[in-house]
């Protein structure tokens, strides 16, 4: 089957005007079913596609066509979403650059990447601002932590129509500032509550200044959550009593922190949302993810041996393009064996914030269903 790029590859001449006409009016990358064509236009010695799809070579060389036109055809499953950059080499100088032909950008704490939407993928409407959804408010709260020896800055989401004479479930989100900035969690909460898919709730967004240590199964972290943050929130806000009305959210190392906290203090939190957990473990020998993950592997190995039943409901998700997919898949039967109600979801995406954003509706509305889902469940 002929594709758009074949117009150029079969041409006898490639005058700049012909390339101009080819580029004009097209969206890039060019998506034609599973066939996706990446294009770079400009002077270069070599151009490579750098992507984050585990299992494929992370650097793939584009084919030169004419003086300043380069392309690469990739087979990409439908409903995929990938982030990428171009590595452009000019006389030995290499630079990672965004795709100038593609306006789609995803940001994260380290910068930004260009984004390719495979056939059938669409950004969920519930993740975009909705003029009909009344916004909640986000305020700041300072918690004095003797455990960490510092003041912990927490952001608090209060739902629209908040009333002191009613009680609310509580959600605590690890890497909260990042979830707000890069995963649009404030917008998602507004929309799902407005649509009656999610129970109105109070959400505490925490942020660690030393997450590589504190989120890596650090024994201080559950103490902070259970003995310092939770009592302060219960004192200040009308919360529903009981672990089943309290949940933890975490992605990557934050998912480890959430699971570890629930496991160490099983009567505090009853529901977990875990995205792309960095669940390093070893069936034999040593874990292979570096020394930072030694305490993680110690915890996960213990959890796999004696998981107990730390929560009642657990939503687990991971991208199939992640190196962590094996670890996350391996956790599912372990958790199911405890009698915990588990929902597991995979996506054709990588280890990034918009992947985790896209899973929020399924996870949160299942953990804390609003009136709409409570009717149909």
TAJO-V193917 format. One record per pair of residues at least 24 apart in sequence whose C-alpha atoms are under 8 Angstrom apart, sorted by the first residue. I is the first residue (numbers start at 1). J is the second residue. D is the distance in Angstrom with one decimal. If there is no record, write none. Layout:
{{I & J & D} {I & J & D}}
//
This chain:
{{3 & 32 & 7.3} {4 & 30 & 7.7} {5 & 37 & 7.5} {9 & 65 & 7.4} {14 & 66 & 6.3} {27 & 101 & 7.6} {27 & 102 & 7.1} {28 & 101 & 5.9} {28 & 102 & 5.3} {29 & 101 & 7.9} {29 & 102 & 6.9} {29 & 116 & 6.6} {31 & 118 & 6.6} {31 & 119 & 6.4} {32 & 119 & 7.2} {33 & 78 & 7.0} {33 & 118 & 7.8} {33 & 119 & 5.6} {34 & 75 & 5.4} {34 & 76 & 4.9} {34 & 77 & 5.4} {34 & 78 & 6.0} {34 & 118 & 7.3} {34 & 119 & 6.8} {35 & 73 & 6.6} {35 & 74 & 6.0} {35 & 75 & 5.0} {35 & 76 & 6.3} {36 & 73 & 5.6} {36 & 74 & 5.2} {36 & 75 & 6.3} {36 & 76 & 6.6} {36 & 118 & 7.6} {37 & 71 & 6.6} {37 & 72 & 5.5} {37 & 73 & 4.4} {37 & 74 & 6.3} {38 & 71 & 5.5} {38 & 72 & 5.2} {38 & 73 & 6.4} {38 & 74 & 7.9} {39 & 69 & 7.4} {39 & 70 & 5.7} {39 & 71 & 4.5} {39 & 72 & 6.7} {39 & 101 & 7.9} {40 & 69 & 6.1} {40 & 70 & 5.1} {40 & 71 & 6.3} {40 & 99 & 7.4} {40 & 101 & 7.9} {41 & 68 & 5.5} {41 & 69 & 4.7} {41 & 70 & 6.2} {42 & 68 & 4.7} {42 & 69 & 6.4} {43 & 67 & 7.4} {43 & 68 & 5.1} {43 & 90 & 7.5} {44 & 68 & 7.1} {44 & 88 & 6.5} {44 & 89 & 5.7} {44 & 90 & 4.8} {44 & 91 & 7.7} {45 & 88 & 7.8} {45 & 89 & 5.4} {45 & 90 & 4.9} {45 & 91 & 6.1} {45 & 92 & 7.9} {46 & 88 & 6.2} {46 & 89 & 5.1} {46 & 90 & 7.0} {47 & 86 & 6.7} {47 & 87 & 5.7} {47 & 88 & 4.7} {47 & 89 & 6.1} {48 & 86 & 5.7} {48 & 87 & 5.0} {48 & 88 & 6.5} {49 & 84 & 7.1} {49 & 85 & 6.3} {49 & 86 & 4.9} {49 & 87 & 6.3} {50 & 84 & 5.6} {50 & 85 & 5.3} {50 & 86 & 5.8} {50 & 87 & 6.5} {51 & 82 & 7.3} {51 & 83 & 6.1} {51 & 84 & 4.4} {51 & 85 & 6.6} {52 & 82 & 7.0} {52 & 83 & 6.5} {52 & 84 & 6.8} {52 & 321 & 7.3} {52 & 322 & 7.8} {52 & 350 & 6.5} {52 & 351 & 8.0} {53 & 82 & 7.4} {53 & 321 & 4.7} {53 & 322 & 6.5} {53 & 349 & 8.0} {53 & 350 & 6.5} {54 & 321 & 5.1} {54 & 322 & 5.3} {54 & 323 & 5.5} {55 & 321 & 7.4} {55 & 323 & 7.9} {76 & 118 & 6.6} {77 & 118 & 7.0} {77 & 119 & 7.8} {77 & 348 & 7.9} {78 & 118 & 5.5} {78 & 119 & 4.9} {78 & 120 & 5.9} {78 & 121 & 7.3} {79 & 117 & 7.4} {79 & 118 & 5.3} {79 & 119 & 5.6} {79 & 120 & 4.7} {79 & 121 & 4.2} {79 & 122 & 7.9} {79 & 348 & 6.7} {80 & 117 & 6.3} {80 & 118 & 4.7} {80 & 119 & 7.2} {80 & 120 & 7.9} {80 & 121 & 6.3} {80 & 347 & 7.7} {80 & 348 & 4.7} {80 & 349 & 6.0} {81 & 115 & 7.1} {81 & 116 & 5.8} {81 & 117 & 4.8} {81 & 118 & 5.8} {81 & 121 & 7.0} {81 & 348 & 6.3} {81 & 349 & 5.1} {81 & 350 & 7.8} {82 & 115 & 5.8} {82 & 116 & 5.3} {82 & 117 & 6.8} {82 & 349 & 5.9} {82 & 350 & 6.6} {83 & 113 & 5.8} {83 & 114 & 5.6} {83 & 115 & 4.5} {83 & 116 & 6.3} {83 & 350 & 7.9} {84 & 113 & 5.7} {84 & 114 & 5.3} {84 & 115 & 6.3} {84 & 116 & 7.7} {85 & 113 & 6.2} {85 & 114 & 6.1} {106 & 182 & 8.0} {106 & 354 & 7.4} {107 & 182 & 6.3} {108 & 178 & 7.8} {108 & 182 & 6.0} {108 & 352 & 7.7} {108 & 353 & 6.9} {109 & 178 & 7.3} {123 & 358 & 7.7} {124 & 358 & 6.8} {126 & 188 & 6.2} {126 & 191 & 5.9} {126 & 192 & 7.0} {126 & 361 & 7.9} {127 & 184 & 6.7} {127 & 185 & 8.0} {127 & 187 & 6.4} {127 & 188 & 5.2} {127 & 191 & 7.6} {127 & 357 & 7.5} {127 & 358 & 7.6} {128 & 184 & 8.0} {128 & 187 & 6.8} {128 & 188 & 7.5} {129 & 187 & 6.1} {129 & 191 & 7.8} {130 & 191 & 6.8} {133 & 190 & 6.1} {133 & 191 & 5.7} {133 & 194 & 5.4} {134 & 160 & 6.0} {134 & 190 & 6.6} {134 & 194 & 7.1} {135 & 159 & 7.3} {135 & 160 & 5.8} {135 & 187 & 7.6} {135 & 190 & 5.4} {136 & 160 & 4.4} {136 & 186 & 7.8} {136 & 190 & 6.3} {143 & 228 & 7.4} {143 & 229 & 6.7} {143 & 232 & 7.5} {144 & 228 & 7.8} {145 & 224 & 6.9} {145 & 228 & 6.6} {147 & 220 & 6.3} {147 & 223 & 7.1} {147 & 224 & 6.2} {148 & 220 & 7.2} {148 & 224 & 7.7} {152 & 206 & 7.9} {152 & 207 & 8.0} {153 & 206 & 7.0} {153 & 207 & 7.3} {154 & 204 & 6.4} {154 & 205 & 5.6} {154 & 206 & 5.1} {154 & 207 & 7.2} {155 & 204 & 5.8} {155 & 205 & 5.0} {155 & 206 & 6.8} {156 & 202 & 7.1} {156 & 203 & 5.7} {156 & 204 & 4.7} {156 & 205 & 6.2} {157 & 186 & 7.6} {157 & 202 & 5.7} {157 & 203 & 4.9} {157 & 204 & 6.5} {157 & 205 & 7.9} {158 & 201 & 7.1} {158 & 202 & 5.3} {158 & 203 & 6.9} {159 & 190 & 7.3} {159 & 200 & 6.0} {159 & 201 & 6.3} {159 & 202 & 6.7} {160 & 190 & 7.7} {164 & 237 & 7.8} {164 & 238 & 6.4} {165 & 238 & 7.7} {166 & 238 & 6.7} {167 & 238 & 4.8} {167 & 239 & 4.9} {167 & 240 & 5.2} {168 & 200 & 6.7} {168 & 201 & 5.1} {168 & 202 & 6.3} {168 & 238 & 6.4} {168 & 239 & 4.7} {168 & 240 & 5.3} {169 & 199 & 7.9} {169 & 200 & 7.6} {169 & 201 & 5.1} {169 & 202 & 6.3} {169 & 239 & 5.8} {169 & 240 & 5.4} {169 & 245 & 4.9} {169 & 246 & 5.9} {170 & 201 & 5.9} {170 & 202 & 5.1} {170 & 203 & 5.8} {170 & 204 & 7.6} {170 & 239 & 6.7} {170 & 240 & 7.7} {170 & 245 & 6.4} {170 & 246 & 4.8} {170 & 247 & 6.3} {171 & 201 & 7.3} {171 & 202 & 6.4} {171 & 203 & 4.7} {171 & 204 & 6.2} {171 & 246 & 5.8} {171 & 247 & 4.7} {171 & 248 & 5.7} {171 & 249 & 7.3} {172 & 203 & 5.8} {172 & 204 & 4.7} {172 & 205 & 6.0} {172 & 206 & 7.2} {172 & 246 & 7.9} {172 & 247 & 6.2} {172 & 248 & 4.9} {172 & 249 & 6.1} {173 & 203 & 7.2} {173 & 204 & 6.1} {173 & 205 & 4.8} {173 & 206 & 6.0} {173 & 248 & 5.9} {173 & 249 & 4.6} {173 & 250 & 6.2} {174 & 205 & 6.4} {174 & 206 & 5.3} {174 & 207 & 6.2} {174 & 248 & 7.7} {174 & 249 & 6.0} {174 & 250 & 5.1} {174 & 251 & 7.6} {174 & 254 & 5.6} {174 & 255 & 8.0} {174 & 257 & 8.0} {174 & 258 & 7.6} {175 & 205 & 7.1} {175 & 206 & 6.0} {175 & 207 & 4.8} {175 & 208 & 7.0} {175 & 250 & 7.3} {175 & 251 & 8.0} {175 & 254 & 6.8} {176 & 204 & 7.7} {176 & 205 & 4.1} {176 & 206 & 5.0} {176 & 207 & 5.7} {177 & 205 & 6.6} {177 & 206 & 7.3} {177 & 207 & 6.5} {179 & 353 & 7.4} {182 & 353 & 5.9} {182 & 354 & 7.1} {183 & 353 & 5.4} {183 & 354 & 5.6} {183 & 356 & 6.9} {183 & 357 & 4.7} {184 & 357 & 6.9} {185 & 357 & 7.2} {188 & 360 & 7.7} {188 & 361 & 7.7} {192 & 361 & 7.3} {192 & 365 & 7.8} {193 & 370 & 7.2} {195 & 372 & 7.9} {196 & 370 & 5.1} {196 & 371 & 5.5} {196 & 372 & 5.3} {196 & 373 & 7.8} {197 & 365 & 5.7} {197 & 369 & 5.9} {197 & 370 & 4.5} {197 & 371 & 6.6} {197 & 372 & 5.4} {197 & 373 & 5.8} {198 & 364 & 6.9} {198 & 365 & 5.0} {198 & 368 & 6.0} {198 & 369 & 4.9} {198 & 370 & 3.9} {198 & 371 & 7.5} {198 & 373 & 8.0} {199 & 365 & 7.8} {199 & 368 & 5.8} {199 & 369 & 5.6} {199 & 370 & 4.0} {199 & 371 & 7.1} {200 & 370 & 7.4} {211 & 253 & 7.8} {211 & 254 & 8.0} {212 & 253 & 7.5} {212 & 292 & 7.2} {213 & 292 & 7.7} {214 & 257 & 7.8} {215 & 253 & 6.0} {215 & 254 & 5.9} {215 & 256 & 6.7} {215 & 257 & 4.6} {216 & 253 & 6.6} {216 & 256 & 6.6} {216 & 257 & 6.3} {216 & 292 & 7.8} {216 & 293 & 7.0} {216 & 295 & 6.2} {216 & 296 & 5.4} {217 & 256 & 6.7} {217 & 257 & 5.8} {217 & 260 & 5.9} {217 & 261 & 8.0} {217 & 295 & 6.2} {217 & 296 & 5.6} {217 & 299 & 6.6} {218 & 257 & 7.8} {218 & 295 & 7.7} {221 & 257 & 7.5} {221 & 261 & 6.9} {222 & 260 & 7.5} {222 & 261 & 4.5} {222 & 262 & 7.6} {222 & 264 & 6.8} {222 & 265 & 6.8} {225 & 261 & 7.8} {226 & 265 & 7.3} {226 & 268 & 6.5} {242 & 268 & 7.5} {243 & 267 & 5.9} {243 & 268 & 5.0} {243 & 269 & 4.5} {243 & 270 & 4.7} {243 & 271 & 8.0} {244 & 269 & 6.5} {244 & 270 & 4.3} {244 & 271 & 6.5} {244 & 311 & 8.0} {244 & 312 & 7.3} {245 & 269 & 7.6} {245 & 270 & 6.8} {245 & 271 & 7.8} {246 & 270 & 5.9} {246 & 271 & 6.4} {247 & 271 & 4.5} {247 & 272 & 5.5} {247 & 273 & 7.6} {248 & 272 & 5.0} {248 & 273 & 6.3} {249 & 273 & 4.7} {249 & 274 & 6.1} {250 & 274 & 5.3} {250 & 275 & 6.3} {250 & 277 & 7.9} {251 & 275 & 4.5} {251 & 276 & 5.8} {251 & 277 & 6.0} {251 & 356 & 7.5} {252 & 276 & 5.1} {252 & 277 & 4.3} {252 & 278 & 5.0} {253 & 277 & 6.1} {253 & 278 & 5.3} {256 & 296 & 7.4} {260 & 299 & 7.5} {262 & 310 & 5.6} {262 & 311 & 6.9} {263 & 307 & 7.7} {263 & 308 & 7.7} {263 & 309 & 7.7} {263 & 310 & 4.9} {263 & 311 & 8.0} {264 & 310 & 7.9} {265 & 310 & 7.6} {266 & 309 & 7.6} {266 & 310 & 4.5} {266 & 311 & 6.6} {267 & 310 & 7.5} {269 & 310 & 8.0} {269 & 311 & 6.6} {270 & 310 & 7.2} {270 & 311 & 4.3} {270 & 312 & 5.5} {270 & 313 & 6.7} {271 & 311 & 5.7} {271 & 312 & 6.2} {271 & 313 & 5.0} {271 & 314 & 5.7} {271 & 367 & 6.5} {272 & 311 & 7.4} {272 & 313 & 6.6} {272 & 314 & 4.8} {272 & 315 & 6.1} {272 & 367 & 7.7} {273 & 314 & 6.1} {273 & 315 & 4.9} {273 & 316 & 6.2} {273 & 363 & 6.5} {273 & 364 & 7.4} {273 & 367 & 8.0} {274 & 314 & 7.6} {274 & 315 & 6.1} {274 & 316 & 4.9} {274 & 317 & 6.5} {275 & 316 & 5.9} {275 & 317 & 4.9} {275 & 318 & 5.9} {275 & 356 & 6.4} {276 & 316 & 7.8} {276 & 317 & 6.0} {276 & 318 & 4.5} {276 & 319 & 7.0} {276 & 324 & 6.7} {276 & 325 & 7.6} {276 & 328 & 6.9} {276 & 351 & 6.9} {277 & 318 & 7.6} {277 & 324 & 7.3} {277 & 328 & 6.6} {278 & 324 & 6.6} {278 & 327 & 7.7} {279 & 324 & 7.7} {279 & 327 & 5.9} {279 & 328 & 6.9} {280 & 327 & 6.8} {281 & 327 & 7.7} {304 & 331 & 7.7} {304 & 334 & 6.3} {307 & 334 & 7.5} {307 & 335 & 7.2} {307 & 338 & 7.0} {308 & 338 & 6.4} {309 & 338 & 5.7} {309 & 339 & 7.3} {309 & 340 & 6.6} {311 & 340 & 6.7} {312 & 340 & 5.1} {312 & 341 & 6.1} {313 & 340 & 5.8} {313 & 341 & 4.8} {313 & 342 & 6.0} {313 & 367 & 6.7} {314 & 340 & 7.0} {314 & 341 & 6.3} {314 & 342 & 5.0} {314 & 343 & 6.5} {314 & 367 & 7.6} {315 & 342 & 5.9} {315 & 343 & 4.9} {315 & 344 & 6.0} {315 & 345 & 8.0} {315 & 363 & 5.8} {315 & 367 & 7.5} {316 & 342 & 7.5} {316 & 343 & 6.3} {316 & 344 & 4.8} {316 & 345 & 6.4} {317 & 344 & 5.6} {317 & 345 & 4.7} {317 & 346 & 5.6} {317 & 347 & 7.8} {317 & 359 & 7.5} {318 & 345 & 6.8} {318 & 346 & 5.2} {318 & 347 & 6.6} {318 & 351 & 8.0} {319 & 346 & 5.5} {319 & 347 & 4.7} {319 & 348 & 5.7} {319 & 349 & 4.9} {319 & 350 & 5.1} {319 & 351 & 6.7} {319 & 355 & 7.4} {320 & 346 & 6.3} {320 & 347 & 6.0} {320 & 348 & 5.4} {320 & 349 & 6.3} {320 & 350 & 6.9} {321 & 348 & 6.3} {321 & 349 & 5.5} {321 & 350 & 4.8} {321 & 351 & 7.7} {322 & 349 & 7.5} {322 & 350 & 5.0} {322 & 351 & 5.7}}
//
